[in-house]
Amino acid sequence: MKRLAVVRNRFAVLLWALLVGLCVPAEAEESPGITVSETGVVEAMPDTVELAATVEGNAELADDAVKKYRGNKRRIIESLNGLNIKGMTIVGSGVSVNSGSPANPMAAFQPGQANQPKVPDKVTVQERLTVTLSDIKTMSADNLLQAVMRIVDAAKDAGVTIGPGAKSMIEMQFNAGKPGALATFKLGNTDLLRQQAYEAALKQARAKAERLAQLAGVTLGDVVSIRETAALSKDDNSGGGMGAYLALIGRASSNQPEYTSTELQNIPVKVSLNVQFGIVKKK
């Protein structure tokens, strides 16, 4: 019996040691190396320009609103096609139907306006049209500007609003009252440019790591790991308070960047890398 008790005690001790070993995490060994972060930048001129047009029809009766919308859309499309601008396309985003008062929503906050009679609600049929000019790299700046102005004038003559849609009060505060741009310049296929930016970032990272290794008195080894990080441009709205607001209203930017500019200028394609190199101690 004593012998059996001893065996049981030994088994209990081994089991306890095994459980302790499982519960206590082993300390991760840090791999020696040098980690640096670099951003590769390649710039290129935009290849397309887009203008947003809002066509709508509103009336107290839904049927009248639809008729006005259809007439306004037909008129703007005919006006734009009549310009005979090469490489121009018109694409609609889809129709939306809303109801609401066209009165100024800020009137309720102004002195003496809170008790003013309400404007009857109207039905509004609305659609956003995107007017795109492609292959603008082959156009001179003067010819491009002339084409854009012709589109803007034709849209205004047809009674259609050109430019970004209505902004909320928070968006206007974050933009500090900046006027909305009528045209947006875009850089399309960026695969080759991103590849060049990757190469530039990796080359810069190695150069920085070699300088650090020289100061530390070691020899730089091979690449251990590479991790891509977010590269933010000066006009990026994905961070800060504006980013939080856009996330709340479901308009947060996607992971894939969109290379745009409100000016006809080079658009940067940025790639940021976090690169770890191994080190070899000098003998």
N, C-alpha and C positions, 0 to 999 in steps of 0.2 A: 504493500500500500504506500509505504514511504517512497519507494522507487517511482510509483505511478504519479505521486504528488510532485516529485521533483521534475518529472518529464512535463507535467502540465504547467508548472511554473516557468520552465524554460520556453515552452511553446508560447505562453502568454507574453513573456519578455520579447521574444522574436516578433510576435504579432504586433505588439505595441511599437517596437522600433520601426517595423515596416510601415505602419500607419503614420507615424511621425514623419518618416521620410517622404511619404506621399503628400502630406499636408504642407510641409515646409518647402516653399519654392526654392529651387537651386538658383544661385546667383548666376546671371547671364555673363558670360565672358565677353568683354568688349574687345572687338577685333581692332588691332592697331592699324592706324591709317590716317590719312589727311582727307577731310571733307570740305569741299568748296562749292559755292553757288555762283553761277554765271548766267547771263542773259544774252542770247544771240539775236541780233536785229538785222533784218533785210527789208529794204524799202522798195516800193514799186508804185507807179501811177495807177489810178483806178481805171477800170475798163468799162464800167457802166455808170449811169446816173439815173436816179429814180425820183419821180415827183408823185406825191399823193394827192388825189382829188376826192373830195367828198360830194357825192350826188345824193340829193334827197328830195322828198316830197312830203309835205305835211298839210293836214286839213283836219277839220273836226270829224269828218266821216272817213272811215278806212278806205272805202272804194275811191274817193276823191284823192286821198294821199297816194294810193298806188298809181293812179293815172298821172298825177304830177311827177312822181318819181320816174315812171317810164318815159314820159316826155322829156324830162331833164337829161336822163341818161342818153337817150337817142340823140339829143341835140349836142351834148358834149362829145360823143363818139364821132358824130359826123363832122364836127368842127375840127377835131384833132386829126382825123383821117384826111381831111381836106388840106392839111398843111403839107402832105407828101414828104414827110421827113424820113429819110432812110434809116432803117434799124429801130424804128419806134414800135413798141407793142403796148397794148392796154389790157390789163388783167383785173378782174373784179374779185374782191375778197369774200363776197357773199352778202346777201341782203339781211338787214336786221329791221325789226318792227318794234317801235317803242311808243310810249305815251307819256306825256309830261307837259308841264307848262313852259312856254318859251320865254317867260319873264326872267329877268335877271335874278339868279338865286341869291345874290348878295344883298338884294334890296331889303330883306328881312332884318339885316344887321344894321341898316342905316337909320338914323333918327327920323321918327315920324312915318316910316314906311311899313312897320310891322302890321298895321291894321288896314293897309290898302286893299281894295278888292282884288281877288285872285283872278288871273286869266284862265279861262276855260282850258282844260286839257285838250291837247290835239294828238292825233295819231301821226307818227313820223316813220316813213319808210326810207331807209338810208343804206348806202353802200359806199365802201372805200374802193376807189380805182387806183391802181398803180401804173403810172406811165413810165416806161423804161426806154432809155436810149442805150443801145449796146454798141460795143466796139468803138468807144469814144477815143481810144488811143490814136486812131487814124485821123481824128479831127483836130484842127487847130483850136486854140483857146477861144479865139474870136468867133469861129463858126459854131463852136459848142455853146457859147454864151448866147449867140443869136437864136439857136434852135431852142434853148431852154426858155428864153423870153417869149418866143412865138407860142410855145405851149402854154405858158402862164397867161398870156393875153387872150388866147383862144378860149381857155377855160373860164376866165373872168367874163368874157363876152357872152359865154353860154350860161352864165349865172351859177357857176360851180366854184366852190371854195378850194383853193390850192394851198397845201401846207399841212402841217401836223394837226391832228384832231384836238378837241378841247382838252385842256389840262386841268387837273384838280388844283385846289389851293396849295396843297402840300408840294406838288410838283413845281408849281410856279415859285414857291418860296425857295426850294432847293436850287432852282435854275437862276435865282436872283434877278428875275424879270428879263432874262435874255430873250430876244425875239426868236421865234421858231424859224428854222431854215426851210426854204421852199424846195431845195434840191438836196439829195443825199448821194454822194459819190461812193461807189463800192468797188472793192477788189474781189474778183470772182475766184477762179481756180488758184489756190495758194499752195498746192501740194509741193511743187518744186521750190517755192520760196521758203516753206517751212523746213524742207530738207536742208536748204542752205543755212537757215537759222540754227538748226540742230548742230550742223558741222561747226558753225562759228562759236556756239556756246560751249561745245566740247573742247574745241581748240583753246578757247580762253580759259576754261577750267583747268586744263592741263598746265598751261603756262603759269597760272596763279599757284597751283599746287607745287610745281617745280621750284618756284621762288621760296615758298614756305619750307619745302624740304631742305633746300640749301641753307636756309637760316637755322633750321633745326639740326643740321649736321647728319642728315640721313639721305638715302637714295630713294627716289620715287619709284614705286612698283606699278603693277598693272591696275586697271580699273576693277574695283570690287563691286560697286553698285552704281546705278544711275536712276534717278527719280525726277520726273518732270513736275514742276511746280507752276502755279498760276502766274502768268506774266500780265500785269495790269498796265494799261496805257494811261496817259494823263487825262484822257476824256472818259475813262471807264467809270460807269455808274454802278458797278456790281458790289461795291463796298461802302462802308459808312452808313450814315442815316438814310440816304436815298436807297441803298441796297436793301435795308431793312423794310422800308416802306413798300418797295416793289415786291418783296417777298410776301408781305402781308396781303397785297391785292392780287397775288398770283401772277406777277409779271417779272419774276426773277429771271435773269439772263441764263441761257443754257451753258453747258460746259464747252460747247464749240464756239469760239469767238467769231464775231462778224466784223469783218474789216471794212469800216466805213469812215467817212469824213464829210463834214459840211463844207469843206473847201476843196478846190481842185488843186491837190498837192499830193506828194508822195505819202502813201499809207504804210506805216511800219508793220511788219510781221515779226512778232516777238516769241521766242521760246526760252523758257527759264529751266535750267537743269541743276539738280543737286547731285554732285558726283563725288564718290568716295574712291580714293586711291590707296592701295597698299603701300607700305614702306619697307625698305630693306636697310637694316643698320649696317653702317660701314665697319669693316673689320680692321 
